[in-house]
Amino acid sequence: MKRVFLLIATNLAVIFLLTLVMQVFGIDEWLARRGTNYQGLLVMAAIFGFGGAFISLALSKVMAKTMMGVRVIQQPASEAERWLVETVRAHARKVGVGMPEVGVFDSPEPNAFATGASRNSALVAVSTGLLDRMGRTEVEAVLGHEMAHVANGDMVTLTLIQGVLNTFVIFLARIIGSLVDGATRGNDSRGSGIGYFFTVLAAQAVLGLFASMIVASFSRRREFRADAGGADLAGTSSMINALEALKRAHSPSRLPESLAAFGINGQRAQT
C-alpha cells in the first residue's frame, strides 16, 4: 500500500509541475483556442494508461497459463512435483505471503517466472528444462528468486510504473501532435488535421521506446533484489550456482514480454 501511495503522489506531483509549465508558457490557452481541453485529455490518458496496465495485471495468471501452457499442480503426480510444491510452500511461509499456485510448463530452456495480481494470489511456474537440467539446491534458489518477486510486490509495482508511463506517453504524444498540427495549419486553426494523427503515432512510438527503457532499468534493479532474496531463502552458494548454471545453458528467452520481467533464465543470468 505504501508503494501505491508513493507512486500516486509522484504522479500527482509530475502532473502539477506539467500543468504549471503549460500555464507559464501559455500552452493551455493555446490548446483551449484550438478546442483541446488538456485537463480532460490528461484524465483520458490516465484512464487508458492505468486501465490497460491493471487489466493486464488482473489477467496475468490466466494469460500465463494460456500462453505458456502452464499445468498447475493440483495433486502432485510424482515425488518431484511433491518436492516442488513443498519447497514453494516453505519459501512462502518464510517470506510471509499466501501459498501461490505452482505449475510446470514444457520448454527445454531452463526458466521460471512468477506472476499474479497480488502477493497472496500469485502463480510460480518452472519449465521442464529447469527441472531436468538443474539440481534441487539450484532449483530451490530459483524458486526463492521468484518468491522474492512475489514478496516484494514487484508485479503490482511494475504495473503502477507502467501505468504512469503509459499515461504520459498518451498525453504528451497528443500535446506534441497538437503543437505540430498548429504549426503546419496555423495556430488558430481548430480541430485536427492529418498531420496531427501521424505526429501522434510517431510521438507515441518514440516516447514508448523511452518508457520501455525506464521499465527495463527498473526491472533490472528488481532482479538483483530478487537474487538477494533467493540467496536469503536458499543460501548464497545455491543462488550463485543457479545463476552460473543458467549462464552455461543460456539461450534467448521464450517468455512473453509481459512475463519476462519476472522470469529467470540464461539470458537474464548474463546481465
C-alpha positions, 0 to 999 in steps of 0.5 A, spaced: 500 500 500 505 504 501 508 503 494 501 505 491 501 511 495 508 513 493 507 512 486 500 516 486 503 522 489 509 522 484 504 522 479 500 527 482 506 531 483 509 530 475 502 532 473 502 539 477 509 541 475 506 539 467 500 543 468 504 549 471 509 549 465 503 549 460 500 555 464 507 559 464 508 558 457 501 559 455 500 552 452 493 551 455 490 557 452 493 555 446 490 548 446 483 551 449 483 556 442 484 550 438 478 546 442 483 541 446 481 541 453 488 538 456 485 537 463 480 532 460 485 529 455 490 528 461 484 524 465 483 520 458 490 518 458 490 516 465 484 512 464 487 508 458 494 508 461 492 505 468 486 501 465 490 497 460 496 496 465 491 493 471 487 489 466 493 486 464 495 485 471 488 482 473 489 477 467 496 475 468 495 468 471 490 466 466 494 469 460 500 465 463 497 459 463 494 460 456 500 462 453 505 458 456 501 452 457 502 452 464 499 445 468 498 447 475 499 442 480 493 440 483 495 433 486 502 432 485 503 426 480 510 424 482 515 425 488 518 431 484 512 435 483 511 433 491 518 436 492 516 442 488 510 444 491 513 443 498 519 447 497 514 453 494 510 452 500 516 453 505 519 459 501 512 462 502 511 461 509 518 464 510 517 470 506 510 471 509 505 471 503 499 466 501 501 459 498 501 461 490 499 456 485 505 452 482 505 449 475 510 446 470 510 448 463 514 444 457 520 448 454 527 445 454 530 452 456 531 452 463 526 458 466 521 460 471 517 466 472 512 468 477 506 472 476 499 474 479 495 480 481 497 480 488 502 477 493 497 472 496 494 470 489 500 469 485 502 463 480 510 460 480 511 456 474 518 452 472 519 449 465 521 442 464 528 444 462 529 447 469 527 441 472 531 436 468 537 440 467 538 443 474 539 440 481 534 441 487 539 446 491 539 450 484 532 449 483 530 451 490 534 458 489 530 459 483 524 458 486 526 463 492 528 468 486 521 468 484 518 468 491 522 474 492 518 477 486 512 475 489 514 478 496 516 484 494 510 486 490 514 487 484 508 485 479 503 490 482 509 495 482 511 494 475 504 495 473 503 502 477 510 504 473 507 502 467 501 505 468 504 512 469 508 511 463 503 509 459 499 515 461 504 520 459 506 517 453 498 518 451 498 525 453 504 528 451 504 524 444 497 528 443 500 535 446 506 534 441 501 532 435 497 538 437 503 543 437 505 540 430 498 540 427 498 548 429 504 549 426 503 546 419 495 549 419 496 555 423 495 556 430 488 558 430 486 553 426 481 548 430 480 541 430 485 536 427 488 535 421 492 529 418 498 531 420 496 531 427 494 523 427 501 521 424 505 526 429 501 522 434 503 515 432 510 517 431 510 521 438 507 515 441 512 510 438 518 514 440 516 516 447 514 508 448 521 506 446 523 511 452 518 508 457 520 501 455 527 503 457 525 506 464 521 499 465 527 495 463 532 499 468 527 498 473 526 491 472 533 490 472 534 493 479 528 488 481 532 482 479 538 483 483 533 484 489 530 478 487 537 474 487 538 477 494 532 474 496 533 467 493 540 467 496 536 469 503 531 463 502 536 458 499 543 460 501 548 464 497 552 458 494 545 455 491 543 462 488 550 463 485 550 456 482 543 457 479 545 463 476 552 460 473 548 454 471 543 458 467 549 462 464 552 455 461 545 453 458 543 460 456 539 461 450 534 467 448 528 467 452 521 464 450 517 468 455 512 473 453 514 480 454 509 481 459 512 475 463 519 476 462 520 481 467 519 476 472 522 470 469 529 467 470 533 464 465 540 464 461 539 470 458 537 474 464 543 470 468 548 474 463 546 481 465 
